Amino acid sequence: MTPERVELVRFFRISARRFESGHPAPEMFSTAVDREWHRLMETSGYAGFCVEHVGRTIGHRPLKGVGEISWTPMYEEMFGPLPVLWFTDGDGRVDREALTRYRETGIVVAEWDCSPVPGDGEDITPEPVRATAW
């Protein structure tokens, strides 16, 4: 598996855990990981991939926002510190400022434009945009 796909599986595992516990969906803030998600969604094997790795289908929906990323502590508990890939855009450029802030404080502040949803996401209405001061 590519590093992007490994991180996507981890994101899906966090998503499933949050859905099961009644927490809001995690924010997808990495362009690199999101591109892999979109590539995979365009394949006939997407639903099977989700079920194989997290036991359920994970849908996708547009959801714009900016603020502190809520699921970082859960990621660290399950997998350790976020790798640099989460701070990398689709062209391979690393947001050094955000990465340094995370390494120094454990906090990620970012923009996002989508979020996972349980199932295929077809019946989900987007939530309002959430903004948090940096």
A tleap script that builds the chain and sets N, CA, C and O, in Angstrom:
source leaprc.protein.ff14SB
mol = sequence {
  NMET THR PRO GLU ARG VAL GLU LEU VAL ARG
  PHE PHE ARG ILE SER ALA ARG ARG PHE GLU
  SER GLY HIE PRO ALA PRO GLU MET PHE SER
  THR ALA VAL ASP ARG GLU TRP HIE ARG LEU
  MET GLU THR SER GLY TYR ALA GLY PHE CYS
  VAL GLU HIE VAL GLY ARG THR ILE GLY HIE
  ARG PRO LEU LYS GLY VAL GLY GLU ILE SER
  TRP THR PRO MET TYR GLU GLU MET PHE GLY
  PRO LEU PRO VAL LEU TRP PHE THR ASP GLY
  ASP GLY ARG VAL ASP ARG GLU ALA LEU THR
  ARG TYR ARG GLU THR GLY ILE VAL VAL ALA
  GLU TRP ASP CYS SER PRO VAL PRO GLY ASP
  GLY GLU ASP ILE THR PRO GLU PRO VAL ARG
  ALA THR ALA CTRP
}
set mol.1.N position { 0.842 -1.193 0.000 }
set mol.1.CA position { 0.000 0.000 0.000 }
set mol.1.C position { 0.880 1.247 0.000 }
set mol.1.O position { 1.941 1.280 0.625 }
set mol.2.N position { 0.426 2.251 -0.700 }
set mol.2.CA position { 1.146 3.529 -0.709 }
set mol.2.C position { 1.005 4.203 0.659 }
set mol.2.O position { 0.079 3.886 1.405 }
set mol.3.N position { 1.908 5.123 0.996 }
set mol.3.CA position { 1.752 5.864 2.258 }
set mol.3.C position { 0.407 6.593 2.338 }
set mol.3.O position { -0.198 6.661 3.408 }
set mol.4.N position { -0.062 7.139 1.205 }
set mol.4.CA position { -1.350 7.831 1.196 }
set mol.4.C position { -2.489 6.878 1.536 }
set mol.4.O position { -3.410 7.233 2.272 }
set mol.5.N position { -2.420 5.677 0.999 }
set mol.5.CA position { -3.484 4.705 1.264 }
set mol.5.C position { -3.411 4.207 2.710 }
set mol.5.O position { -4.448 3.993 3.338 }
set mol.6.N position { -2.213 4.023 3.242 }
set mol.6.CA position { -2.067 3.639 4.655 }
set mol.6.C position { -2.721 4.694 5.539 }
set mol.6.O position { -3.462 4.360 6.464 }
set mol.7.N position { -2.450 5.958 5.258 }
set mol.7.CA position { -3.038 7.030 6.069 }
set mol.7.C position { -4.544 7.130 5.859 }
set mol.7.O position { -5.273 7.480 6.787 }
set mol.8.N position { -5.017 6.831 4.665 }
set mol.8.CA position { -6.457 6.827 4.423 }
set mol.8.C position { -7.131 5.737 5.253 }
set mol.8.O position { -8.189 5.970 5.836 }
set mol.9.N position { -6.535 4.562 5.312 }
set mol.9.CA position { -7.087 3.487 6.149 }
set mol.9.C position { -7.116 3.932 7.609 }
set mol.9.O position { -8.108 3.703 8.301 }
set mol.10.N position { -6.068 4.548 8.074 }
set mol.10.CA position { -6.045 5.040 9.457 }
set mol.10.C position { -7.147 6.071 9.680 }
set mol.10.O position { -7.825 6.048 10.707 }
set mol.11.N position { -7.325 6.973 8.719 }
set mol.11.CA position { -8.385 7.978 8.805 }
set mol.11.C position { -9.756 7.299 8.837 }
set mol.11.O position { -10.631 7.708 9.600 }
set mol.12.N position { -9.944 6.280 8.028 }
set mol.12.CA position { -11.207 5.533 8.032 }
set mol.12.C position { -11.430 4.849 9.380 }
set mol.12.O position { -12.556 4.818 9.874 }
set mol.13.N position { -10.385 4.307 9.972 }
set mol.13.CA position { -10.528 3.654 11.286 }
set mol.13.C position { -10.931 4.669 12.350 }
set mol.13.O position { -11.773 4.381 13.200 }
set mol.14.N position { -10.338 5.839 12.302 }
set mol.14.CA position { -10.730 6.910 13.223 }
set mol.14.C position { -12.170 7.313 12.954 }
set mol.14.O position { -12.949 7.506 13.887 }
set mol.15.N position { -12.524 7.440 11.689 }
set mol.15.CA position { -13.900 7.807 11.319 }
set mol.15.C position { -14.895 6.807 11.885 }
set mol.15.O position { -15.877 7.199 12.516 }
set mol.16.N position { -14.653 5.523 11.666 }
set mol.16.CA position { -15.569 4.484 12.144 }
set mol.16.C position { -15.692 4.534 13.663 }
set mol.16.O position { -16.789 4.408 14.207 }
set mol.17.N position { -14.580 4.715 14.336 }
set mol.17.CA position { -14.601 4.783 15.804 }
set mol.17.C position { -15.405 5.992 16.283 }
set mol.17.O position { -16.165 5.894 17.247 }
set mol.18.N position { -15.237 7.119 15.615 }
set mol.18.CA position { -15.995 8.324 15.986 }
set mol.18.C position { -17.481 8.136 15.700 }
set mol.18.O position { -18.317 8.543 16.507 }
set mol.19.N position { -17.822 7.532 14.572 }
set mol.19.CA position { -19.237 7.278 14.268 }
set mol.19.C position { -19.861 6.400 15.349 }
set mol.19.O position { -20.969 6.672 15.814 }
set mol.20.N position { -19.146 5.342 15.750 }
set mol.20.CA position { -19.661 4.410 16.757 }
set mol.20.C position { -19.845 5.068 18.114 }
set mol.20.O position { -20.732 4.678 18.874 }
set mol.21.N position { -19.021 6.063 18.431 }
set mol.21.CA position { -19.102 6.709 19.747 }
set mol.21.C position { -19.962 7.971 19.739 }
set mol.21.O position { -20.086 8.646 20.761 }
set mol.22.N position { -20.556 8.291 18.584 }
set mol.22.CA position { -21.438 9.450 18.513 }
set mol.22.C position { -20.735 10.785 18.368 }
set mol.22.O position { -21.367 11.831 18.517 }
set mol.23.N position { -19.443 10.773 18.081 }
set mol.23.CA position { -18.688 12.015 17.878 }
set mol.23.C position { -18.843 12.497 16.438 }
set mol.23.O position { -19.164 11.709 15.548 }
set mol.24.N position { -18.617 13.791 16.208 }
set mol.24.CA position { -18.682 14.307 14.833 }
set mol.24.C position { -17.623 13.644 13.945 }
set mol.24.O position { -16.605 13.149 14.426 }
set mol.25.N position { -17.888 13.651 12.671 }
set mol.25.CA position { -16.941 13.084 11.710 }
set mol.25.C position { -15.624 13.853 11.747 }
set mol.25.O position { -15.620 15.062 11.977 }
set mol.26.N position { -14.514 13.164 11.522 }
set mol.26.CA position { -13.231 13.860 11.479 }
set mol.26.C position { -13.098 14.704 10.216 }
set mol.26.O position { -13.727 14.422 9.196 }
set mol.27.N position { -12.289 15.723 10.299 }
set mol.27.CA position { -12.064 16.641 9.198 }
set mol.27.C position { -10.910 16.121 8.329 }
set mol.27.O position { -9.858 15.756 8.855 }
set mol.28.N position { -11.100 16.086 7.017 }
set mol.28.CA position { -10.032 15.682 6.096 }
set mol.28.C position { -9.255 16.929 5.687 }
set mol.28.O position { -9.710 17.712 4.854 }
set mol.29.N position { -8.082 17.101 6.281 }
set mol.29.CA position { -7.328 18.327 6.018 }
set mol.29.C position { -6.120 18.128 5.111 }
set mol.29.O position { -5.472 19.106 4.739 }
set mol.30.N position { -5.806 16.908 4.751 }
set mol.30.CA position { -4.630 16.651 3.920 }
set mol.30.C position { -5.018 16.502 2.454 }
set mol.30.O position { -5.791 15.613 2.099 }
set mol.31.N position { -4.489 17.359 1.618 }
set mol.31.CA position { -4.756 17.244 0.185 }
set mol.31.C position { -4.203 15.941 -0.364 }
set mol.31.O position { -4.839 15.310 -1.208 }
set mol.32.N position { -3.035 15.526 0.097 }
set mol.32.CA position { -2.420 14.296 -0.400 }
set mol.32.C position { -3.284 13.079 -0.075 }
set mol.32.O position { -3.508 12.234 -0.941 }
set mol.33.N position { -3.764 12.980 1.149 }
set mol.33.CA position { -4.593 11.838 1.547 }
set mol.33.C position { -5.964 11.924 0.874 }
set mol.33.O position { -6.516 10.906 0.459 }
set mol.34.N position { -6.508 13.124 0.768 }
set mol.34.CA position { -7.810 13.298 0.124 }
set mol.34.C position { -7.758 12.914 -1.353 }
set mol.34.O position { -8.712 12.332 -1.870 }
set mol.35.N position { -6.674 13.225 -2.031 }
set mol.35.CA position { -6.544 12.812 -3.439 }
set mol.35.C position { -6.601 11.297 -3.569 }
set mol.35.O position { -7.226 10.772 -4.491 }
set mol.36.N position { -5.955 10.600 -2.655 }
set mol.36.CA position { -6.008 9.132 -2.684 }
set mol.36.C position { -7.433 8.648 -2.441 }
set mol.36.O position { -7.887 7.699 -3.081 }
set mol.37.N position { -8.133 9.293 -1.525 }
set mol.37.CA position { -9.530 8.946 -1.242 }
set mol.37.C position { -10.364 9.083 -2.518 }
set mol.37.O position { -11.137 8.187 -2.857 }
set mol.38.N position { -10.206 10.200 -3.219 }
set mol.38.CA position { -10.969 10.419 -4.456 }
set mol.38.C position { -10.599 9.398 -5.526 }
set mol.38.O position { -11.481 8.904 -6.229 }
set mol.39.N position { -9.325 9.073 -5.665 }
set mol.39.CA position { -8.901 8.046 -6.629 }
set mol.39.C position { -9.582 6.724 -6.317 }
set mol.39.O position { -10.111 6.056 -7.205 }
set mol.40.N position { -9.559 6.360 -5.047 }
set mol.40.CA position { -10.126 5.078 -4.637 }
set mol.40.C position { -11.645 5.048 -4.805 }
set mol.40.O position { -12.202 4.022 -5.194 }
set mol.41.N position { -12.312 6.155 -4.516 }
set mol.41.CA position { -13.778 6.201 -4.653 }
set mol.41.C position { -14.226 5.978 -6.091 }
set mol.41.O position { -15.351 5.541 -6.330 }
set mol.42.N position { -13.359 6.272 -7.042 }
set mol.42.CA position { -13.704 6.117 -8.452 }
set mol.42.C position { -13.538 4.686 -8.949 }
set mol.42.O position { -13.747 4.416 -10.132 }
set mol.43.N position { -13.170 3.774 -8.069 }
set mol.43.CA position { -12.988 2.379 -8.469 }
set mol.43.C position { -14.170 1.533 -8.021 }
set mol.43.O position { -14.893 1.891 -7.090 }
set mol.44.N position { -14.353 0.411 -8.696 }
set mol.44.CA position { -15.439 -0.502 -8.322 }
set mol.44.C position { -15.144 -1.215 -7.006 }
set mol.44.O position { -16.052 -1.776 -6.393 }
set mol.45.N position { -13.899 -1.199 -6.567 }
set mol.45.CA position { -13.533 -1.892 -5.341 }
set mol.45.C position { -13.608 -1.055 -4.078 }
set mol.45.O position { -13.221 -1.521 -3.007 }
set mol.46.N position { -14.104 0.184 -4.185 }
set mol.46.CA position { -14.099 1.085 -3.030 }
set mol.46.C position { -14.864 0.525 -1.834 }
set mol.46.O position { -14.327 0.481 -0.727 }
set mol.47.N position { -16.101 0.101 -2.038 }
set mol.47.CA position { -16.912 -0.403 -0.914 }
set mol.47.C position { -16.234 -1.606 -0.275 }
set mol.47.O position { -16.184 -1.712 0.950 }
set mol.48.N position { -15.713 -2.512 -1.094 }
set mol.48.CA position { -15.018 -3.681 -0.562 }
set mol.48.C position { -13.774 -3.307 0.218 }
set mol.48.O position { -13.480 -3.911 1.250 }
set mol.49.N position { -13.039 -2.312 -0.266 }
set mol.49.CA position { -11.850 -1.824 0.433 }
set mol.49.C position { -12.232 -1.326 1.820 }
set mol.49.O position { -11.581 -1.658 2.810 }
set mol.50.N position { -13.295 -0.524 1.884 }
set mol.50.CA position { -13.752 0.011 3.173 }
set mol.50.C position { -14.125 -1.117 4.125 }
set mol.50.O position { -13.701 -1.128 5.281 }
set mol.51.N position { -14.915 -2.059 3.639 }
set mol.51.CA position { -15.371 -3.164 4.489 }
set mol.51.C position { -14.182 -3.999 4.953 }
set mol.51.O position { -14.122 -4.407 6.113 }
set mol.52.N position { -13.243 -4.250 4.056 }
set mol.52.CA position { -12.054 -5.032 4.421 }
set mol.52.C position { -11.254 -4.367 5.536 }
set mol.52.O position { -10.772 -5.043 6.445 }
set mol.53.N position { -11.111 -3.053 5.468 }
set mol.53.CA position { -10.227 -2.365 6.406 }
set mol.53.C position { -10.911 -1.802 7.646 }
set mol.53.O position { -10.270 -1.658 8.686 }
set mol.54.N position { -12.199 -1.480 7.557 }
set mol.54.CA position { -12.875 -0.904 8.729 }
set mol.54.C position { -14.234 -1.533 9.020 }
set mol.54.O position { -14.923 -1.121 9.953 }
set mol.55.N position { -14.622 -2.528 8.227 }
set mol.55.CA position { -15.857 -3.244 8.521 }
set mol.55.C position { -17.134 -2.537 8.106 }
set mol.55.O position { -18.225 -2.978 8.470 }
set mol.56.N position { -17.026 -1.460 7.360 }
set mol.56.CA position { -18.203 -0.708 6.913 }
set mol.56.C position { -17.811 0.209 5.762 }
set mol.56.O position { -16.632 0.496 5.551 }
set mol.57.N position { -18.807 0.659 5.030 }
set mol.57.CA position { -18.558 1.626 3.968 }
set mol.57.C position { -18.419 3.017 4.581 }
set mol.57.O position { -19.142 3.375 5.510 }
set mol.58.N position { -17.500 3.776 4.058 }
set mol.58.CA position { -17.297 5.162 4.484 }
set mol.58.C position { -17.643 6.055 3.299 }
set mol.58.O position { -17.014 5.976 2.244 }
set mol.59.N position { -18.648 6.903 3.482 }
set mol.59.CA position { -19.041 7.843 2.438 }
set mol.59.C position { -18.232 9.123 2.504 }
set mol.59.O position { -17.429 9.319 3.417 }
set mol.60.N position { -18.448 9.977 1.547 }
set mol.60.CA position { -17.704 11.228 1.403 }
set mol.60.C position { -18.695 12.348 1.146 }
set mol.60.O position { -19.647 12.179 0.384 }
set mol.61.N position { -18.473 13.485 1.777 }
set mol.61.CA position { -19.339 14.638 1.510 }
set mol.61.C position { -18.533 15.927 1.587 }
set mol.61.O position { -17.543 16.013 2.313 }
set mol.62.N position { -18.971 16.927 0.827 }
set mol.62.CA position { -18.338 18.235 0.935 }
set mol.62.C position { -18.674 18.859 2.286 }
set mol.62.O position { -19.818 18.795 2.735 }
set mol.63.N position { -17.707 19.444 2.913 }
set mol.63.CA position { -17.915 20.136 4.187 }
set mol.63.C position { -16.728 21.066 4.401 }
set mol.63.O position { -15.641 20.615 4.764 }
set mol.64.N position { -16.927 22.335 4.183 }
set mol.64.CA position { -15.832 23.301 4.315 }
set mol.64.C position { -15.736 23.805 5.748 }
set mol.64.O position { -16.742 23.990 6.432 }
set mol.65.N position { -14.519 24.016 6.174 }
set mol.65.CA position { -14.302 24.566 7.498 }
set mol.65.C position { -12.847 24.919 7.714 }
set mol.65.O position { -11.984 24.640 6.881 }
set mol.66.N position { -12.600 25.534 8.841 }
set mol.66.CA position { -11.246 25.885 9.249 }
set mol.66.C position { -11.221 25.872 10.768 }
set mol.66.O position { -12.189 26.273 11.414 }
set mol.67.N position { -10.127 25.417 11.331 }
set mol.67.CA position { -10.003 25.403 12.779 }
set mol.67.C position { -9.103 24.280 13.250 }
set mol.67.O position { -8.344 23.700 12.475 }
set mol.68.N position { -9.202 23.988 14.531 }
set mol.68.CA position { -8.402 22.924 15.120 }
set mol.68.C position { -8.964 21.577 14.693 }
set mol.68.O position { -10.175 21.361 14.722 }
set mol.69.N position { -8.091 20.692 14.305 }
set mol.69.CA position { -8.486 19.351 13.887 }
set mol.69.C position { -8.789 18.534 15.137 }
set mol.69.O position { -7.941 18.377 16.016 }
set mol.70.N position { -10.003 18.020 15.199 }
set mol.70.CA position { -10.523 17.417 16.432 }
set mol.70.C position { -10.003 16.015 16.727 }
set mol.70.O position { -10.040 15.582 17.879 }
set mol.71.N position { -9.531 15.314 15.741 }
set mol.71.CA position { -9.226 13.898 15.918 }
set mol.71.C position { -7.745 13.584 16.130 }
set mol.71.O position { -7.372 12.415 16.224 }
set mol.72.N position { -6.905 14.602 16.206 }
set mol.72.CA position { -5.470 14.373 16.380 }
set mol.72.C position { -5.149 13.517 17.607 }
set mol.72.O position { -4.339 12.597 17.491 }
set mol.73.N position { -5.748 13.776 18.786 }
set mol.73.CA position { -5.437 12.922 19.944 }
set mol.73.C position { -5.801 11.450 19.717 }
set mol.73.O position { -5.078 10.559 20.165 }
set mol.74.N position { -6.904 11.193 19.034 }
set mol.74.CA position { -7.290 9.812 18.762 }
set mol.74.C position { -6.283 9.152 17.817 }
set mol.74.O position { -5.926 7.989 18.007 }
set mol.75.N position { -5.826 9.883 16.810 }
set mol.75.CA position { -4.820 9.353 15.894 }
set mol.75.C position { -3.562 8.978 16.680 }
set mol.75.O position { -3.026 7.882 16.520 }
set mol.76.N position { -3.099 9.895 17.528 }
set mol.76.CA position { -1.874 9.652 18.288 }
set mol.76.C position { -2.028 8.462 19.224 }
set mol.76.O position { -1.088 7.688 19.403 }
set mol.77.N position { -3.199 8.313 19.818 }
set mol.77.CA position { -3.464 7.170 20.699 }
set mol.77.C position { -3.402 5.855 19.923 }
set mol.77.O position { -2.885 4.857 20.423 }
set mol.78.N position { -3.923 5.861 18.722 }
set mol.78.CA position { -4.000 4.639 17.921 }
set mol.78.C position { -2.727 4.341 17.129 }
set mol.78.O position { -2.353 3.178 16.978 }
set mol.79.N position { -2.054 5.387 16.617 }
set mol.79.CA position { -0.978 5.173 15.650 }
set mol.79.C position { 0.318 5.921 15.943 }
set mol.79.O position { 1.317 5.691 15.261 }
set mol.80.N position { 0.333 6.809 16.936 }
set mol.80.CA position { 1.508 7.633 17.184 }
set mol.80.C position { 1.352 8.992 16.514 }
set mol.80.O position { 0.267 9.325 16.036 }
set mol.81.N position { 2.427 9.784 16.473 }
set mol.81.CA position { 2.343 11.137 15.900 }
set mol.81.C position { 1.948 11.119 14.419 }
set mol.81.O position { 2.253 10.176 13.690 }
set mol.82.N position { 1.270 12.173 14.000 }
set mol.82.CA position { 0.928 12.325 12.583 }
set mol.82.C position { 2.202 12.397 11.750 }
set mol.82.O position { 3.123 13.132 12.105 }
set mol.83.N position { 2.274 11.649 10.652 }
set mol.83.CA position { 3.439 11.768 9.780 }
set mol.83.C position { 3.365 13.031 8.916 }
set mol.83.O position { 2.316 13.663 8.796 }
set mol.84.N position { 4.491 13.373 8.329 }
set mol.84.CA position { 4.601 14.563 7.483 }
set mol.84.C position { 3.563 14.544 6.365 }
set mol.84.O position { 3.098 15.605 5.946 }
set mol.85.N position { 3.195 13.379 5.879 }
set mol.85.CA position { 2.230 13.270 4.783 }
set mol.85.C position { 0.958 14.065 5.048 }
set mol.85.O position { 0.381 14.625 4.116 }
set mol.86.N position { 0.513 14.126 6.295 }
set mol.86.CA position { -0.703 14.875 6.615 }
set mol.86.C position { -0.549 16.369 6.367 }
set mol.86.O position { -1.545 17.084 6.261 }
set mol.87.N position { 0.670 16.842 6.273 }
set mol.87.CA position { 0.942 18.265 6.071 }
set mol.87.C position { 1.437 18.548 4.648 }
set mol.87.O position { 1.997 19.608 4.368 }
set mol.88.N position { 1.218 17.585 3.765 }
set mol.88.CA position { 1.696 17.654 2.392 }
set mol.88.C position { 0.535 17.889 1.441 }
set mol.88.O position { -0.521 17.270 1.570 }
set mol.89.N position { 0.738 18.789 0.484 }
set mol.89.CA position { -0.330 19.032 -0.489 }
set mol.89.C position { -0.235 18.020 -1.633 }
set mol.89.O position { 0.639 17.154 -1.637 }
set mol.90.N position { -1.119 18.138 -2.576 }
set mol.90.CA position { -1.176 17.196 -3.681 }
set mol.90.C position { 0.028 17.234 -4.599 }
set mol.90.O position { 0.239 16.306 -5.379 }
set mol.91.N position { 0.822 18.289 -4.519 }
set mol.91.CA position { 2.028 18.419 -5.335 }
set mol.91.C position { 3.292 18.060 -4.568 }
set mol.91.O position { 4.400 18.235 -5.076 }
set mol.92.N position { 3.132 17.559 -3.346 }
set mol.92.CA position { 4.277 17.133 -2.557 }
set mol.92.C position { 4.924 18.210 -1.710 }
set mol.92.O position { 5.954 17.965 -1.082 }
set mol.93.N position { 4.336 19.403 -1.679 }
set mol.93.CA position { 4.896 20.483 -0.853 }
set mol.93.C position { 4.402 20.349 0.583 }
set mol.93.O position { 3.213 20.143 0.830 }
set mol.94.N position { 5.333 20.468 1.523 }
set mol.94.CA position { 5.015 20.350 2.944 }
set mol.94.C position { 4.737 21.735 3.518 }
set mol.94.O position { 5.490 22.678 3.274 }
set mol.95.N position { 3.658 21.853 4.279 }
set mol.95.CA position { 3.349 23.093 5.001 }
set mol.95.C position { 4.192 23.076 6.275 }
set mol.95.O position { 3.755 22.582 7.315 }
set mol.96.N position { 5.389 23.614 6.181 }
set mol.96.CA position { 6.355 23.576 7.291 }
set mol.96.C position { 5.832 24.300 8.530 }
set mol.96.O position { 6.078 23.861 9.653 }
set mol.97.N position { 5.120 25.393 8.335 }
set mol.97.CA position { 4.590 26.146 9.474 }
set mol.97.C position { 3.591 25.299 10.270 }
set mol.97.O position { 3.666 25.236 11.497 }
set mol.98.N position { 2.670 24.659 9.576 }
set mol.98.CA position { 1.675 23.818 10.260 }
set mol.98.C position { 2.339 22.609 10.907 }
set mol.98.O position { 1.981 22.226 12.021 }
set mol.99.N position { 3.301 22.007 10.217 }
set mol.99.CA position { 4.010 20.854 10.762 }
set mol.99.C position { 4.778 21.236 12.020 }
set mol.99.O position { 4.734 20.507 13.010 }
set mol.100.N position { 5.475 22.358 12.000 }
set mol.100.CA position { 6.220 22.819 13.177 }
set mol.100.C position { 5.274 23.107 14.335 }
set mol.100.O position { 5.551 22.723 15.472 }
set mol.101.N position { 4.156 23.782 14.055 }
set mol.101.CA position { 3.172 24.074 15.109 }
set mol.101.C position { 2.689 22.766 15.746 }
set mol.101.O position { 2.596 22.660 16.969 }
set mol.102.N position { 2.388 21.783 14.909 }
set mol.102.CA position { 1.937 20.490 15.425 }
set mol.102.C position { 3.019 19.840 16.285 }
set mol.102.O position { 2.729 19.366 17.384 }
set mol.103.N position { 4.239 19.813 15.809 }
set mol.103.CA position { 5.317 19.164 16.561 }
set mol.103.C position { 5.604 19.871 17.883 }
set mol.103.O position { 5.996 19.230 18.858 }
set mol.104.N position { 5.412 21.180 17.917 }
set mol.104.CA position { 5.670 21.937 19.147 }
set mol.104.C position { 4.500 21.924 20.122 }
set mol.104.O position { 4.709 21.984 21.333 }
set mol.105.N position { 3.278 21.847 19.617 }
set mol.105.CA position { 2.096 21.987 20.484 }
set mol.105.C position { 1.176 20.770 20.506 }
set mol.105.O position { 0.364 20.623 21.419 }
set mol.106.N position { 1.298 19.899 19.510 }
set mol.106.CA position { 0.366 18.776 19.397 }
set mol.106.C position { -0.967 19.171 18.784 }
set mol.106.O position { -1.889 18.359 18.713 }
set mol.107.N position { -1.068 20.415 18.341 }
set mol.107.CA position { -2.320 20.931 17.783 }
set mol.107.C position { -2.158 21.143 16.285 }
set mol.107.O position { -1.140 21.656 15.819 }
set mol.108.N position { -3.185 20.736 15.537 }
set mol.108.CA position { -3.222 20.988 14.100 }
set mol.108.C position { -4.355 21.968 13.834 }
set mol.108.O position { -5.500 21.726 14.218 }
set mol.109.N position { -4.032 23.064 13.181 }
set mol.109.CA position { -5.028 24.038 12.733 }
set mol.109.C position { -4.955 24.044 11.215 }
set mol.109.O position { -3.885 24.239 10.638 }
set mol.110.N position { -6.094 23.831 10.571 }
set mol.110.CA position { -6.082 23.694 9.113 }
set mol.110.C position { -7.442 24.023 8.520 }
set mol.110.O position { -8.422 24.225 9.236 }
set mol.111.N position { -7.477 24.070 7.203 }
set mol.111.CA position { -8.723 24.169 6.448 }
set mol.111.C position { -9.056 22.778 5.922 }
set mol.111.O position { -8.165 21.952 5.721 }
set mol.112.N position { -10.336 22.525 5.701 }
set mol.112.CA position { -10.760 21.272 5.082 }
set mol.112.C position { -11.952 21.561 4.193 }
set mol.112.O position { -12.629 22.579 4.340 }
set mol.113.N position { -12.196 20.638 3.262 }
set mol.113.CA position { -13.341 20.826 2.372 }
set mol.113.C position { -14.187 19.574 2.207 }
set mol.113.O position { -15.079 19.523 1.361 }
set mol.114.N position { -13.898 18.562 3.025 }
set mol.114.CA position { -14.728 17.364 2.978 }
set mol.114.C position { -14.622 16.604 4.289 }
set mol.114.O position { -13.791 16.897 5.148 }
set mol.115.N position { -15.500 15.616 4.406 }
set mol.115.CA position { -15.583 14.846 5.638 }
set mol.115.C position { -16.175 13.479 5.321 }
set mol.115.O position { -16.933 13.345 4.360 }
set mol.116.N position { -15.844 12.467 6.111 }
set mol.116.CA position { -16.464 11.162 5.910 }
set mol.116.C position { -17.857 11.116 6.529 }
set mol.116.O position { -18.185 11.900 7.419 }
set mol.117.N position { -18.664 10.185 6.043 }
set mol.117.CA position { -19.985 9.923 6.604 }
set mol.117.C position { -20.206 8.419 6.603 }
set mol.117.O position { -19.631 7.709 5.777 }
set mol.118.N position { -21.040 7.921 7.528 }
set mol.118.CA position { -21.344 6.491 7.502 }
set mol.118.C position { -22.075 6.128 6.211 }
set mol.118.O position { -22.809 6.951 5.661 }
set mol.119.N position { -21.883 4.926 5.734 }
set mol.119.CA position { -22.585 4.480 4.534 }
set mol.119.C position { -22.011 5.117 3.288 }
set mol.119.O position { -20.825 5.439 3.229 }
set mol.120.N position { -22.872 5.296 2.284 }
set mol.120.CA position { -22.388 5.846 1.018 }
set mol.120.C position { -22.461 7.362 0.951 }
set mol.120.O position { -21.960 7.963 0.001 }
set mol.121.N position { -23.082 7.991 1.952 }
set mol.121.CA position { -23.133 9.442 2.014 }
set mol.121.C position { -24.195 10.081 1.165 }
set mol.121.O position { -24.303 11.307 1.142 }
set mol.122.N position { -24.989 9.291 0.461 }
set mol.122.CA position { -25.988 9.844 -0.456 }
set mol.122.C position { -27.112 10.596 0.247 }
set mol.122.O position { -27.703 11.504 -0.338 }
set mol.123.N position { -27.416 10.236 1.488 }
set mol.123.CA position { -28.563 10.843 2.168 }
set mol.123.C position { -28.160 11.854 3.234 }
set mol.123.O position { -28.967 12.193 4.099 }
set mol.124.N position { -26.936 12.336 3.183 }
set mol.124.CA position { -26.418 13.235 4.210 }
set mol.124.C position { -26.506 14.684 3.741 }
set mol.124.O position { -26.134 15.009 2.613 }
set mol.125.N position { -26.995 15.536 4.612 }
set mol.125.CA position { -27.009 16.974 4.370 }
set mol.125.C position { -25.788 17.578 5.051 }
set mol.125.O position { -25.550 17.300 6.227 }
set mol.126.N position { -25.007 18.396 4.348 }
set mol.126.CA position { -23.816 18.974 4.978 }
set mol.126.C position { -24.156 19.782 6.225 }
set mol.126.O position { -25.158 20.496 6.275 }
set mol.127.N position { -23.290 19.648 7.231 }
set mol.127.CA position { -23.419 20.443 8.449 }
set mol.127.C position { -22.916 21.849 8.165 }
set mol.127.O position { -22.184 22.061 7.198 }
set mol.128.N position { -23.300 22.814 8.998 }
set mol.128.CA position { -22.778 24.169 8.809 }
set mol.128.C position { -21.264 24.202 8.992 }
set mol.128.O position { -20.686 23.354 9.671 }
set mol.129.N position { -20.649 25.178 8.386 }
set mol.129.CA position { -19.201 25.355 8.509 }
set mol.129.C position { -18.859 25.711 9.942 }
set mol.129.O position { -19.528 26.532 10.570 }
set mol.130.N position { -17.807 25.084 10.451 }
set mol.130.CA position { -17.334 25.360 11.801 }
set mol.130.C position { -16.022 26.108 11.674 }
set mol.130.O position { -15.119 25.675 10.959 }
set mol.131.N position { -15.920 27.204 12.352 }
set mol.131.CA position { -14.676 27.974 12.324 }
set mol.131.C position { -14.204 28.212 13.747 }
set mol.131.O position { -14.997 28.513 14.639 }
set mol.132.N position { -12.910 28.071 13.944 }
set mol.132.CA position { -12.313 28.269 15.251 }
set mol.132.C position { -11.148 29.238 15.096 }
set mol.132.O position { -10.400 29.159 14.122 }
set mol.133.N position { -10.995 30.134 16.034 }
set mol.133.CA position { -9.860 31.066 15.986 }
set mol.133.C position { -8.561 30.303 16.170 }
set mol.133.O position { -8.513 29.340 16.936 }
set mol.134.N position { -7.537 30.706 15.497 }
set mol.134.CA position { -6.226 30.081 15.622 }
set mol.134.C position { -5.581 30.670 16.788 }
set mol.134.O position { -4.451 30.311 17.117 }
savepdb mol mol.pdb
quit
